[in-house]
Amino acid sequence: MTAVRTCHTADLDARTLKAARALLDDVFDGDLSDHDWDHSLGGIHALAWDGAELIGHGSVVQRSLLHGGRALRAGYVEGVGVRADRQGEGHGATIMTALERVIRAAYDLGALSSSEEALTFYATRGWQRWQGASSAFTPAGIVRTEEEDDAIFVLPVTTPLDLTGTLVCDWREGDVW
């Protein structure tokens, strides 16, 4: 029987955090940097368990996005992955349903940067692909992030969005989106 548990990073023990990191390392074929993992922490995690085995993970963390002259409180989705032998069974959708519930209850919008493989997955869930320019507010000022333009998705919640406008994310080490 598979169950999804949601909880804050502060409520996860070291063993569970280690298992989640190992799971994502496997899912992303070793292409999960320490920064990527760090970006997944400090928010709400959705953990898919099959008995005592962790088979899926995703998290939503708070970020500030600028759009239309406003700073918006965004629930930013990070570290979504399902163990390879359990993909295609609906666990990713179950994890996203839990994260979307958090986003809809606590944020102005949801946002994420998708891998090429997951573009259709997010689009079929109602996430909208950002069509405008993306940038990051860096220590050097606002810098265009055109390499991210085709991978950003948003989930409008409380604020109308102009999907063809400019979206600026707050600064962080590693991948800014």
Secondary structure as UniProt FT lines:
FT   STRAND          2..8
FT   HELIX           9..11
FT   HELIX           14..27
FT   TURN            28..30
FT   HELIX           34..39
FT   STRAND          44..50
FT   TURN            51..52
FT   STRAND          53..67
FT   TURN            68..69
FT   STRAND          70..82
FT   HELIX           84..86
FT   TURN            87..88
FT   HELIX           91..106
FT   STRAND          109..113
FT   HELIX           116..118
FT   HELIX           119..124
FT   TURN            125..126
FT   STRAND          128..129
FT   STRAND          134..138
FT   TURN            139..140
FT   STRAND          141..144
FT   HELIX           146..148
FT   TURN            149..151
FT   STRAND          152..156
FT   TURN            163..164
FT   STRAND          167..169
//
